[in-house]
Amino acid sequence: MDTIKNYIIISLVILILLGLCTFLGYKYIELKNKPANQIISTITEVHIDTLRYTDSLWYPVPVIIEKPVFDSIIDTVFVINDYYTGKIYEYNFKDTNIKFHAGIMIHKNALVSFIPEYEIYRKTTTITNNFEVVKPPKFMLFGGGGIDYCNNQLGLNFAVSVYFDKNDVGIFYDPILKSFGLSYKRAIIYK
């Protein structure tokens, strides 16, 4: 009668340990399969490409020619000086899409040079993502249990092991058979 009672107690302890190991194994796998902590930082850089264009002399054709009518006497020296004086004008325009510059020179009431330069801005965006992945720990502690069968006797063992640098060193104890043991395992990791 005592042996049946012992088998029932051992069976209950084994079922409880198996349930506990299953639950802890499920939680471990759930934790292990959780995506790694990621720190995502986005850096946005805006580069502006420019298209440059420079043209040389261009003579426009006058559309309307106005001839002034003078009522009074005009200073001839002033008119001759103004006629032979070269005048240089600059025109600048800039916004977010284009930069325009024109150098204009007028001499003897005629266009001598017209040099337009312009740059067209085109925006490009560069996005850089940084990911930080958490590495698995180098040191782990395991605990568990198992069933022994030795010399026609059913036994129960409790084990504790330490994992470090691909090595697993453990110790187990069987309270029913009054025995203990040591274990060593070497992990071979395939990627």
C-alpha positions as CSV (number, residue, x, y, z in Angstrom):
1,M,0.0,0.0,0.0
2,D,2.9,2.3,0.8
3,T,4.4,1.8,-2.7
4,I,1.1,2.8,-4.4
5,K,1.0,5.9,-2.2
6,N,4.6,6.7,-3.1
7,Y,3.9,6.2,-6.8
8,I,0.9,8.5,-6.5
9,I,2.9,11.2,-4.7
10,I,5.8,10.9,-7.2
11,S,3.3,11.0,-10.1
12,L,1.7,14.2,-8.7
13,V,5.1,15.8,-8.1
14,I,6.1,14.8,-11.7
15,L,2.9,16.3,-13.1
16,I,3.3,19.5,-11.1
17,L,7.0,19.8,-12.3
18,L,6.0,19.0,-15.9
19,G,3.3,21.7,-15.7
20,L,5.7,24.1,-14.2
21,C,8.4,23.3,-16.7
22,T,5.9,23.6,-19.6
23,F,4.6,27.0,-18.2
24,L,8.2,28.3,-17.7
25,G,9.3,27.0,-21.1
26,Y,6.3,28.7,-22.8
27,K,7.1,32.0,-21.0
28,Y,10.8,31.6,-21.9
29,I,10.0,31.0,-25.6
30,E,7.6,33.9,-25.6
31,L,10.3,36.1,-24.1
32,K,12.9,34.8,-26.4
33,N,10.8,35.3,-29.5
34,K,9.9,38.8,-28.5
35,P,11.5,41.2,-31.0
36,A,14.7,42.8,-29.8
37,N,14.6,46.3,-28.3
38,Q,15.2,48.7,-31.1
39,I,16.1,52.3,-30.9
40,I,15.1,53.9,-34.1
41,S,16.4,57.4,-34.8
42,T,15.7,59.0,-38.1
43,I,18.0,61.7,-39.4
44,T,16.6,63.7,-42.3
45,E,19.1,65.6,-44.4
46,V,18.0,67.9,-47.2
47,H,20.5,68.3,-49.9
48,I,19.9,70.9,-52.6
49,D,21.2,70.1,-56.1
50,T,21.8,73.0,-58.3
51,L,21.6,73.3,-62.1
52,R,23.7,76.2,-63.2
53,Y,23.4,77.9,-66.6
54,T,25.3,80.8,-67.9
55,D,24.6,82.5,-71.2
56,S,26.5,85.0,-73.2
57,L,25.4,88.1,-75.1
58,W,21.9,88.3,-76.3
59,Y,20.4,91.3,-78.1
60,P,16.7,91.7,-77.8
61,V,14.8,93.3,-80.7
62,P,13.0,96.5,-79.6
63,V,9.2,96.2,-79.7
64,I,8.5,99.9,-79.4
65,I,10.9,102.8,-80.0
66,E,10.0,106.1,-78.4
67,K,11.4,109.3,-79.7
68,P,11.2,112.1,-77.2
69,V,10.0,115.6,-78.1
70,F,11.9,118.4,-76.4
71,D,10.4,121.8,-75.6
72,S,13.5,123.5,-74.4
73,I,17.2,123.7,-75.1
74,I,19.2,120.6,-74.2
75,D,22.7,120.6,-72.9
76,T,24.6,118.9,-75.7
77,V,27.7,118.1,-73.6
78,F,25.5,116.2,-71.1
79,V,23.8,114.3,-73.9
80,I,27.1,113.3,-75.5
81,N,28.6,112.3,-72.1
82,D,25.5,110.2,-71.3
83,Y,25.7,108.6,-74.8
84,Y,29.3,107.5,-74.5
85,T,29.1,106.5,-70.8
86,G,28.8,102.7,-70.2
87,K,26.2,101.8,-67.7
88,I,26.3,98.4,-65.9
89,Y,23.1,97.1,-64.3
90,E,22.6,94.0,-62.2
91,Y,19.4,92.2,-61.6
92,N,19.1,89.6,-58.8
93,F,16.1,87.4,-58.0
94,K,16.0,84.5,-55.5
95,D,13.4,82.3,-53.9
96,T,13.2,78.6,-52.8
97,N,13.1,77.3,-56.4
98,I,15.4,79.5,-58.4
99,K,18.2,82.0,-58.1
100,F,18.6,84.4,-61.1
101,H,21.3,86.9,-61.7
102,A,21.7,89.1,-64.8
103,G,24.6,91.4,-65.7
104,I,23.5,94.1,-68.2
105,M,25.8,96.7,-69.8
106,I,24.5,99.5,-72.0
107,H,26.8,101.7,-74.1
108,K,25.9,104.3,-76.8
109,N,22.2,103.6,-76.0
110,A,22.6,100.0,-77.1
111,L,22.8,96.7,-75.2
112,V,26.4,95.7,-75.2
113,S,26.2,92.6,-72.9
114,F,23.5,90.7,-71.2
115,I,24.7,87.7,-69.1
116,P,22.1,85.8,-67.3
117,E,23.0,83.1,-64.7
118,Y,20.5,81.0,-62.9
119,E,20.4,78.1,-60.5
120,I,17.4,75.8,-60.2
121,Y,17.1,74.2,-56.8
122,R,15.9,70.6,-56.5
123,K,15.5,69.2,-53.0
124,T,16.5,65.6,-52.2
125,T,15.9,63.9,-48.9
126,T,18.2,61.4,-47.2
127,I,16.8,59.2,-44.4
128,T,19.2,57.3,-42.1
129,N,17.8,54.7,-39.7
130,N,19.8,53.4,-36.8
131,F,18.8,50.1,-35.2
132,E,20.2,48.9,-31.9
133,V,19.6,45.2,-31.3
134,V,20.0,43.8,-27.8
135,K,22.4,40.8,-27.6
136,P,21.5,37.7,-25.6
137,P,23.0,37.5,-22.1
138,K,26.4,35.8,-21.7
139,F,25.4,34.3,-18.3
140,M,22.2,32.3,-17.6
141,L,21.0,30.2,-14.8
142,F,18.7,27.2,-15.4
143,G,16.6,25.1,-13.0
144,G,14.4,22.1,-13.7
145,G,13.5,18.6,-12.8
146,G,13.2,15.1,-14.3
147,I,12.3,11.5,-13.8
148,D,14.9,8.8,-13.0
149,Y,14.6,5.0,-13.4
150,C,17.4,3.1,-11.8
151,N,17.6,-0.4,-10.4
152,N,13.9,-1.0,-10.9
153,Q,13.1,2.1,-8.9
154,L,11.4,5.3,-10.1
155,G,13.2,8.4,-9.0
156,L,12.8,12.2,-9.2
157,N,15.6,14.6,-9.7
158,F,16.1,18.3,-9.4
159,A,18.7,20.0,-11.5
160,V,20.4,23.4,-11.6
161,S,22.8,24.5,-14.3
162,V,24.8,27.6,-15.3
163,Y,25.3,28.6,-18.9
164,F,28.3,30.9,-19.8
165,D,30.3,31.3,-23.0
166,K,28.7,28.3,-24.7
167,N,29.3,26.0,-21.7
168,D,26.6,24.5,-19.5
169,V,27.7,23.1,-16.1
170,G,25.0,21.6,-13.9
171,I,24.3,19.5,-10.8
172,F,21.3,17.3,-10.1
173,Y,20.0,15.6,-7.0
174,D,17.5,12.8,-6.5
175,P,15.8,12.8,-3.0
176,I,14.2,9.4,-3.5
177,L,17.2,7.5,-4.6
178,K,19.5,9.6,-2.5
179,S,21.9,10.2,-5.4
180,F,23.4,13.2,-7.1
181,G,25.4,13.9,-10.3
182,L,27.3,16.5,-12.3
183,S,26.7,17.4,-16.0
184,Y,28.6,19.4,-18.6
185,K,27.4,20.4,-22.0
186,R,29.1,22.4,-24.7
187,A,26.8,24.4,-27.0
188,I,27.5,24.4,-30.8
189,I,25.6,27.3,-32.4
190,Y,24.7,27.1,-36.1
191,K,23.7,30.3,-37.8
